[in-house]
């Protein structure tokens, strides 16, 4: 399991999450930041600092945002 950044981050990109990630798993994905599922250590440090509540544990991503799980994965897999 991993954490996932979802649509509320679009255009926001406050970067608070980037600063607290101990393993540098959060990267600029263009319109949003995205979390590398291979680097994420599931610590949860990013979730409480997100000013727009865009970060969720993968198991808790709202149904309407679940496609962001694949968006995050695909970005780091090069496609």
C-alpha angles and dihedrals in degrees: 000000000000143000121269133205113220139193100291086074092064107116092356104081096160090167094216087125092053091055095053100042106110094201102041092243095145117085138174107266097180110259091022142016115257133201121232104229091204093056099036110105093195093243095140096219091131099054101069095045096054106110093204099042092241097140123086137167105256091247091055102045108131114252093247090054099044092105086070089072089068093040090058092046096045093051091059094042090057098252 
